[in-house]
Amino acid sequence: MQTYIAHYRSPNASAKRAKGLFEFASGARMGTKANMHDARVRMLEIFGSDAVSWTIDKVERKRATETHNDGQLELDFRAPKPERKRKVKREYW
C-alpha cells in the first residue's frame, strides 16, 4: 500500500479554524474516489467529530527520502572530477 499526504482545512466561517496535513495509507490509485474516501475515513479517525465539516484540498504521494534525520554527516570518497580546460580563443584580424 502506498502512503499519501492529505491537506485539509476547515470552513472559513468556522469558530474553530483548522488547517494542516496528515498521512494515510491507501491501496487505491491517486486521484480516485476510493483514495479520497480512504483519506476522509482516516481524517475522521484522527480528529473525530470535529472534522465532519472539514474538506480535503489536496492529496499527494509521500516521497521516499534518502536523507537521514539523525544528524549524521555522510562522507564522499569518490575521486574528484577532472578539471575542465577551457579552449583558448584566438582573435583573427
C-alpha positions as a LaTeX table, in Angstrom:
\begin{tabular}{lrrr}
\hline
Residue & $x$ (\AA) & $y$ (\AA) & $z$ (\AA) \\
\hline
Met1 & 0.00 & 0.00 & 0.00 \\
Gln2 & 1.20 & 3.47 & $-0.90$ \\
Thr3 & 1.48 & 6.22 & 1.71 \\
Tyr4 & $-0.14$ & 9.55 & 0.88 \\
Ile5 & $-0.25$ & 13.01 & 2.47 \\
Ala6 & $-3.61$ & 14.80 & 2.61 \\
His7 & $-4.01$ & 18.55 & 3.19 \\
Tyr8 & $-7.20$ & 19.58 & 4.98 \\
Arg9 & $-8.88$ & 22.79 & 6.11 \\
Ser10 & $-11.98$ & 23.87 & 7.98 \\
Pro11 & $-14.65$ & 26.17 & 6.55 \\
Asn12 & $-13.87$ & 29.89 & 6.63 \\
Ala13 & $-16.87$ & 30.66 & 8.87 \\
Ser14 & $-15.93$ & 28.00 & 11.43 \\
Ala15 & $-15.37$ & 29.05 & 15.04 \\
Lys16 & $-12.51$ & 26.55 & 15.35 \\
Arg17 & $-10.32$ & 27.18 & 12.31 \\
Ala18 & $-8.10$ & 24.26 & 11.40 \\
Lys19 & $-5.61$ & 23.68 & 8.63 \\
Gly20 & $-2.92$ & 21.05 & 8.29 \\
Leu21 & $-1.92$ & 17.71 & 6.86 \\
Phe22 & $-1.83$ & 14.05 & 7.82 \\
Glu23 & $-0.54$ & 10.77 & 6.42 \\
Phe24 & $-2.67$ & 7.82 & 5.40 \\
Ala25 & $-2.22$ & 4.54 & 3.55 \\
Ser26 & $-4.38$ & 3.52 & 0.63 \\
Gly27 & $-4.40$ & 0.71 & $-1.89$ \\
Ala28 & $-6.32$ & 2.82 & $-4.41$ \\
Arg29 & $-4.72$ & 4.83 & $-7.19$ \\
Met30 & $-4.00$ & 8.52 & $-6.85$ \\
Gly31 & $-6.95$ & 10.82 & $-7.56$ \\
Thr32 & $-9.67$ & 8.15 & $-7.40$ \\
Lys33 & $-12.82$ & 8.25 & $-5.30$ \\
Ala34 & $-11.56$ & 5.29 & $-3.27$ \\
Asn35 & $-8.36$ & 7.18 & $-2.45$ \\
Met36 & $-10.32$ & 10.25 & $-1.31$ \\
His37 & $-12.63$ & 8.01 & 0.72 \\
Asp38 & $-9.63$ & 6.44 & 2.49 \\
Ala39 & $-8.29$ & 9.93 & 3.26 \\
Arg40 & $-11.66$ & 11.07 & 4.60 \\
Val41 & $-12.05$ & 8.00 & 6.82 \\
Arg42 & $-8.52$ & 8.41 & 8.20 \\
Met43 & $-9.16$ & 12.11 & 8.92 \\
Leu44 & $-12.32$ & 11.22 & 10.85 \\
Glu45 & $-10.40$ & 8.53 & 12.78 \\
Ile46 & $-7.71$ & 11.00 & 13.81 \\
Phe47 & $-9.76$ & 14.13 & 14.57 \\
Gly48 & $-13.20$ & 12.70 & 15.40 \\
Ser49 & $-16.47$ & 14.60 & 15.06 \\
Asp50 & $-14.68$ & 17.98 & 14.77 \\
Ala51 & $-13.58$ & 17.01 & 11.26 \\
Val52 & $-17.05$ & 16.33 & 9.83 \\
Ser53 & $-17.27$ & 19.75 & 8.14 \\
Trp54 & $-13.61$ & 19.87 & 7.07 \\
Thr55 & $-12.61$ & 19.41 & 3.44 \\
Ile56 & $-9.57$ & 17.76 & 1.90 \\
Asp57 & $-7.89$ & 20.18 & $-0.51$ \\
Lys58 & $-5.08$ & 18.12 & $-1.93$ \\
Val59 & $-3.70$ & 14.57 & $-1.78$ \\
Glu60 & $-0.11$ & 13.86 & $-2.80$ \\
Arg61 & 2.24 & 10.91 & $-2.67$ \\
Lys62 & 4.71 & 10.75 & 0.16 \\
Arg63 & 8.16 & 10.73 & $-1.40$ \\
Ala64 & 10.82 & 8.37 & $-0.18$ \\
Thr65 & 13.71 & 10.47 & 1.07 \\
Glu66 & 17.30 & 9.35 & 1.17 \\
Thr67 & 18.37 & 11.86 & 3.76 \\
His68 & 18.93 & 10.70 & 7.30 \\
Asn69 & 17.38 & 12.76 & 10.04 \\
Asp70 & 19.74 & 11.56 & 12.77 \\
Gly71 & 22.27 & 14.37 & 12.20 \\
Gln72 & 24.99 & 12.06 & 10.91 \\
Leu73 & 27.05 & 13.52 & 8.07 \\
Glu74 & 27.93 & 11.44 & 5.04 \\
Leu75 & 31.43 & 11.30 & 3.56 \\
Asp76 & 32.08 & 11.14 & $-0.16$ \\
Phe77 & 35.11 & 9.01 & $-1.05$ \\
Arg78 & 34.81 & 9.34 & $-4.81$ \\
Ala79 & 37.73 & 10.72 & $-6.77$ \\
Pro80 & 37.34 & 14.40 & $-7.69$ \\
Lys81 & 36.20 & 15.22 & $-11.19$ \\
Pro82 & 38.98 & 16.19 & $-13.58$ \\
Glu83 & 39.30 & 19.91 & $-14.07$ \\
Arg84 & 37.91 & 21.10 & $-17.38$ \\
Lys85 & 40.31 & 23.03 & $-19.58$ \\
Arg86 & 38.96 & 25.97 & $-21.46$ \\
Lys87 & 39.60 & 26.37 & $-25.13$ \\
Val88 & 41.84 & 29.31 & $-25.97$ \\
Lys89 & 40.07 & 31.94 & $-28.04$ \\
Arg90 & 42.17 & 33.41 & $-30.79$ \\
Glu91 & 41.47 & 36.69 & $-32.48$ \\
Tyr92 & 41.78 & 36.75 & $-36.22$ \\
Trp93 & 42.16 & 40.07 & $-37.96$ \\
\hline
\end{tabular}
